[in-house]
Amino acid sequence: MMMKQLTTLLLAAACCLTASAQVPIGDSGFNFTGSVQSDFLIPQKDEAIGADKEHPVETNTYVDLGVTSLHFDAGFRFEFTKYPLPGFEPDFKGWGVRHFYVKGKIEQGDLTLGTFYDQFGSGFIFRTYEERSLGIDNSILGARVAYRPYKGIALKALTGKQRHYWRYNKSWITGADAEFNLDQWIPAMQEHDVRLMLGGSYVNKYENPDEVVMADPTHRYNFPKYVNAFDVRAQLQKGGFSVLAEYAHKSQDPSFDNNYTYERGHVTMLSTSYSQKGFSILLQAKHSKNMTFRSERSVTGTSSMINHLPAFTMDHTYALAALYPYATRPNGEWAFQAQVGYNFKRGTALGGRYGTNIEANFSHVRDAGVTFYQDINAHLSKRISKPLHLNLMYINQRYNKTIVEGHGGMVRSNIFIADLKYSVRPKITLRGELQYLSTRDDEGDWWQFLAELSLVPHWMLTVTDMFNTGTDGHHYYQGLVTFTTGAHRLQAGYGRTRAGYNCSGGVCRYVPASKGVTLSYNYNF
């Protein structure tokens, strides 16, 4: 019954979206936009890998509809996660409309009422966003105004309550942000291609101490009603050179994250980069202490976070490189990252006929005495011949499983990846991956094989297998068929998924093992 209802909903939404997309902008003055994203799993039990079956069909489905015009925007999102995919928190379950907004626009600014997303600076004291793969939607329900009174000046102010799945947290959040681009006022800076930005932000959280729910009701704390945070930053750019310095501070904010201590928090960051044709370099350093900032201090989960501390680690896309991902520890860490890239020109000894691109990345995260995570990797990308392209990658990782997951010790690994793509014909491409992770720790060595056939513009066939030669010993195989036409994309598959962590930008979600038929549909206009 649930599958039938969802199928009817998706078909109706797709018809409505297609019809809306056909409204001529010139005739109405409005532009209609929308999307459908629906991921299904028909689960099967598999005791060997620990896969369970809670419901006959599990799905995360989203339907977005919006309208834009010269002076007016509006939109909403319908969500159906009553029987969600594996690994999401219990409060994630539900269905309905929790994202809706209207926006009025003039040349100097705009006013938004409803739910909205925003970010101040690097997000150290405020960032709201949606990341469906992690189950994050920490939007604000309230009002937001942006105003540009003069060239080079951008002002923002907002107030409201933060979403926590299917309810809104009781605390009240108010904030303001200002950025000044001094080069817009000084002709000499423009003449010499120099840009200088100065920015500052302020966020206040009000939370009634009497409404804080404690796990142990016999203990009471003298919680502050107000938590204040501010951020200052400066960015200088000249040509291909850029440097950003940022500092944020948070007042006393006892919560379960810091064991209800009254220590103040801070974060300091310095990031510099340089790029020119064929060469780039990035250097970053960050120190944070007690910077967990929740809209309700006793609520767990990532969707109650007001701020975000980006991880200074590489976001790997290859499966074995991402097998041990790092989650940012806002309670305290030192993080360093360096990255360099160089393109050897065509016709040179190392560039060959088609040129060669190399990149190297180093990231290291620790506290005063313990290494949390370290990643040293090198990547080579080279076209061997007109139809043949090769990617090679080597990664050396150190992953403190005890720090990140609570148990397991230090996992030291070496990862080798070869990715080969061959164009058989202009519309037929073959791609193959071979990955190997070598370690004496945790579950031992892993292998990953992938073969992919792309038939442009409509079809893609993929088969993959990841298996462990140490203590696990199981094969995690997948077969996928993808069909694309216009703005529609449909993917069907069958296989196993290993238990592990899914991470993005230093935020992670634990995903249990699963097995079954998968179906994914996406439509955008």
N, C-alpha and C positions, 0 to 999 in steps of 0.2 A: 504493500500500500504506500509506504513512504517513497519508494523508488518511483512509483507511478505519479505521485503528487509532484515530486521534484522534476521529473521529466516534463510534465505539463507546464510547470512554472518556467523552466528554462526555455521551452519552445515559445511560450507566450511572451517572455521577456525579449527573446531574440527577434520576434516579429515586431514588437513595439519599438525596439531599438532601430531595426532596419527601416521601419516606417518613419520614425523620427528623423533618421539620418537623411531622408529624402526631402526634408523641408528646405526649400531654396532660401539661402541666407538673404539674398537680395530682396526677396519678396516680403519676408517677415521681419527682418532685422535681428533675428535670433539664430543662434547656432546651437543645435542639440548634440550632446555628446553622451557617451555611455559605454559600458562594458559589462561582460558577464565572465566570471571566473568560477568554475565548478570542478572540484577534485573529488573523485569517488574511490572508495576501496570496498570491494566485496571480500571480506576477510575469511581466511581459513585457519584452523588450528594447526600448529606445527610444534609439538612438544620438544623436538630436537633443538630448535633455536629459541624456544620460549615465546612463540607467537600465540596470541589468544584471539578469541572471537567474542566481542561484547555485543555487537548488533549485526543483523544480516547485511546491512549496508551502512557505511559511514561516509560522511561527506562534509566538506567545507565549501559553501556556496555563497557568492557575492554578486549582487546586481547593482551597478552604479548608474544613475541617470542624472544628467545635468543640463543646464541651459545657460548660455552666455550671450551677452549683448554689449553694446557700447557702455552703458551705465548700470547694468544689472546682471548679476550671476545668481544662480540658485541650483541646489542639487540635494540628493539624498542617496543613501546606500541601504539596500535590503540585504540582511545577512541570515543565513540558515546554517547554524552549527549545533543543532539540537543533538545530533549523533556525530560528533566530530571525529576526524582522523586521529590515529593513536598519538599519545604523548602530550596532549593539551591539558591544562589544568581543569579541575572539575567546574570552576566558575565560568569557564569558557563556553559551556553548553548553553544554548538558547537560540532564539530566533526573533527577528523583528527589525526595526529601524532605529539605530543609535547614532547614525551620522547624517546630519541634515544642516543646511545653512542657506542664508541669503546674504548677498554682498552688494552694496551700493558703491559705485566707482565714480570719481571725478579725476581730473587731470593730476591734481596734487596728492591724491591718496584714495583710500577706500575704508569702508566700515563693514565688518562681518558680524552677523548675529547667528548663533547656533553653535555647531561644533566646528573646530578648526585645528590646524596643525601649524606649528611655528618653531623657530629656533633662534636663540640669541647667541651670537658668536659661534664658537665651536660646540656649544651645547653643554658647557660645564655646569651652568646653573639652570638652564631651561632648554628642553627639546621635547616636542611631542611629535609622534610620527606613527605610521602604520607599517608593520612588517608581518605579512600574513603567514609566512613560513614559520615564524616564531610565536605567533599568536599575540602579537603586540598591537594594541590600538589604544594609546593613552592620550587621546584628543581632549581638548578643553571645551566644555559647554558653557558659553557665555558670550562675551563681546570682545572684538579686537579691532583696533583702529591703526591704520598706517598713514603717515602724513609726510609729505616732502615739501616743506615751506619754501625752500630755496635750493638752487643747484648745489649738489654735494652734501646735502643734509637729508638723512632718512631717520624718521622717528616712528616708534611703535609703542603701543600700550595695550594691555589685555587684562581681563579678569574673568574668573569663572571657576567651575568645579571640574575635576579630572575624571575621565571615564575609567571604570574598573570593570571590564567585561560588560555585564548587563545591568550595572548600576553606576552611580556616581559617588565618588568618595565625599565624605562630609566636610572635609577641609575646603578652604577658599584660597585660591591662588591669584595673586595680582603681580603684574610685572610691567617693566618698561625697558626699552632699548633705544640707543641713539648711536648713529654712525656719522662721522664727518670726514668727507674726502677733501683734504686740504688742497690737493692739486687742482680741483675745480675752481679755486679762487685765486691761485697764484700762477700767472702766465709763464713765469720763468721755469716752474716745475714742468709745465706742459711742453715747453720748448725742448727740455732736456729729457723728456720721456720718463719723468719721475712721478710716482703716485704714492701718496701717503694717506692712510686711513687710521683714524683714531675712533675707538668705540667704547661704550660702557653700557652695562645692563644692571638691573635690579629686580629681584624677585622676593616676594613676601608670601609666606604660607601661614594662614590662621587655622588652628585646629583646637577645638574645645577640649581641654584636658579631661573633662568629665566624660567625654564620649570615646576615649581610648579604651579599646577592649584588650585586656591582658590575658595571657594564657593562664597565669596564676593570679586569681582575683584577690588573694590574701596580701599581695604586695602592691603598694601604690607608690608612684613616683611624682615628684613635683615637676610636671612637664611644662615647658614654656608654651604660652599660647601662640606666640609668633616666632617663626624662624625666618631670618633675613639672609639673603645671599646677594653678593654683587660680583661683577666681572668687569675687568678693564683689559683692553687689547690695543695693539698697534701693528699695522702692516705696512711695510715699505717695499715698493717694487720699482725696478729700473731695468728695462729691457727684459732679458730672460732671468734676472735675479729677483728673488722674493724672500722676505723674512717676516715671520709672524711671531710676536711675543704676546702671551696672554696669562693673566692671573685671575683666579676666582677664590672667594672666601665665603664660608657659611658659618652662621652663628650656632650656638648650642642646639643640638637636635638629637636627643637620646631616642634610640629605636632598637628593635631586636637585631638589626644588622651590626651595631657597635656595642651590643650587650648593655644598652641603656646607659652609656657613659655620656658625660657632658662636655667632652672635648670638642673644640671648634674644628672645622674642616677647611682645607685649602687644596688648590691644584695650581701648578705652574707648568707652562709649556713654552718651548721654543722650537720653531720649525723653520727651516731655511731650505731653499731649492734654487737650482740654476739649470737652465735648459737653453740649448741652441740646436741648430740643425744637426742631427746625428748624435747628440750627446745630452745626457741629463743626469742630475745628481740631487738626492734628497737626504737631509739630515734632520732628525727629530729627537727631542728629549722631553720627558714629562715626569713630574712627581706629584702624586696625589696622596692625601691623607684624610680619612673620615669624610668622604664626599658622597656617601649614600644620601640621597635626598628624595624622600617618599611623600606622596600627598597624604597618606595615613601611615603613621609610624609603626603600627602593629600589623599591617597587611603585607603578606608575602607576594611573590610573583613580580615579573618584570613590568607589567602594565601599570603598576602604581608608582613608577619612577618619574619624577619631574625632570631630572637631568639625564645626561648621557656623557660618559667618558669614552671617547674612541680608543680602540686598542691600537697601539703602535706595533702591530704584527701584520704579516701578509695574509690576506684572505685567499686561501688556496681553493682552486676549482677542481683539481684532480682528486679522486676519491681517497687514495691512500695518503696523499699530502694533507688532507683534511681529516684524517682518522683521529688525530689527537689535537683538537682545536683549543685555543686559549680563550678564556672568559675573563674580561677585565675585573680586577678586584678594587672597587672604589674605596674600600676601607684603608688601603695603603699599598703603593707600589712605586717603583722606579721603572720607567720604560724608555728604551732607546731603539731607534731604527735608522738604518742607513741603506740607501738604494742608489745604484748607479747603472746607467744604460748607455750603450755605445753601438752605433751602426757603422760597420765597415763597408765602405763604398764599393760599388761595382767596379770590377777591373783590378782591384788591389789583390795582394797575395792572400789575405784572409777573407776578403769580400767575395772573391770569385766572380762568376758571370752575373749573378743576381743579387749580390750583397749578402751580408750576414749581420744579424742583430743579436747582441748578448746583453743580459741583465743579471745583476747580482744584488741580493738583498740580505741584510743582517738585522735581526731583531732580538732584543734581550730584555726580559722583565724579571725584576727581583725586588726584595726588600733589603734591609740593611745586611742580612746575612745568608739569605736563602734564595736560590734561583727558582723562579716560578716557571719560566718558559724561555727557550732559546731556539731560533730558527736561522740557519745559514743555508742559502740556496743560490744556485746559478742556473740560468735559463739560456739556451741557444735556439734561435729560430733562423732557419735557412731554407731557401728554395734551391733544391738540388738540380732540377730541370724545370722546364715550363709546366709540366703536369704534376711534378712531385715536390711536396713541401714537408720539411722535417722539423719537429720540435723535440729537444732533449732537455731534461731537467734533472738536477741532483739536489737533494735536500738533506741536511743534517739537523735533527731536532732533539731537543731535550724538553720533556714534558713532565712537570711535577704533578703526578696524578693525585698525590695526597693533598696538595694545596688546592687544586682545581676541583677534584671530585670527593675528597675526604678520605681516600684510601688508595693504596697501590704503589707508592714509592715513585722514584724517578724512572721514567721510560726514555731510554736513549735509542734513537733509530737513525738509519740511513735509508733514503728513499731514492729510487732510480725510475725515471719515466721516459718512455719513448712514444712519440705521437707522430704518426705518418699519414699524410693525406695525398691521395692520387686522383687526378682528374682523368677519368677514362675517356669521357667526351665532354663537350661544353655543359651538358645538363646531367651528367652522371659522375658522382664522386664517391670514392671509397676512402674510409678513414679507419685506422686501427690504433689502439692504445695497448701498451704493455707497461705495467707498473709493478714494482717490487719494493716491499718494505722489509728491511732486515733489522731485527732486534732480538736481544736475549732476555728482554724484560716483558712484563705483562703476558700477553697471549702468544708471543713469538712472531714468526714471519708471516707476511701476507703477500698474496699475488692478486692482480687485477688484470683481466683481459676485456677488451671491448672491440667490437666490429660494427661499423656503421655504413649503410648504403644510402646515399642521398640522390633522389630522382627529382630534380628541379622541374617545375615549381611546387609540386604537390606532395610527394611522398618521402618518408625517411624510415628506414628499418634499422633497429639497433638491438644487438644482443651483447650481454655483458655477464661476467662472472667474477666475483671476488671471493677468495677462499683463504683459509688460515692453515698453515702447515705445523702450527704449534699445538696449543692446548684446546683451541676451539674446534678445528677440523671440519667445519661446515662450509658448504658452498652457498653463496648468496647470489643467485642468478636472476637475471631480468631479461625479458623480451618485450620490445616496444615497437609499435607501429604508429607513425605520426602522419596525419593528413592535414594539409594547409590549402585553403582556397580563399583568396581575398583577405578579409579581416577575420576569418574563422580558422581556428586551429583545434583539431581533435586528436587526442593521443589515447591509445589503448595498450595495456600491457599485462604481464603476469610474471610473478616472481617473488623473491624473498628480499627483505630489507633487514640489515643488521641493526641491532640495538646500539645506540651511540648518541653523540651530541651534534645537533644542528646549530651552527653559529653564524652570526653576521655582525660585523663591526664590534666584536668583543662581547656580544650578548648571545647566550646559548639556551637551547631548549633540549631536554632529554627526550629522545624518540625511542620507544620500545621496539623490539623486533616485530615484524609483521610479514604476512604472506597472503597472497590472493590476487584477484583481478583488480587492476587500476584503470580508471577512466578519467580523462581530463579534457575539459572544453573551455576555450577562451575565445572571446569575441570583443573587438574594440572598434570604435569609430570616432 
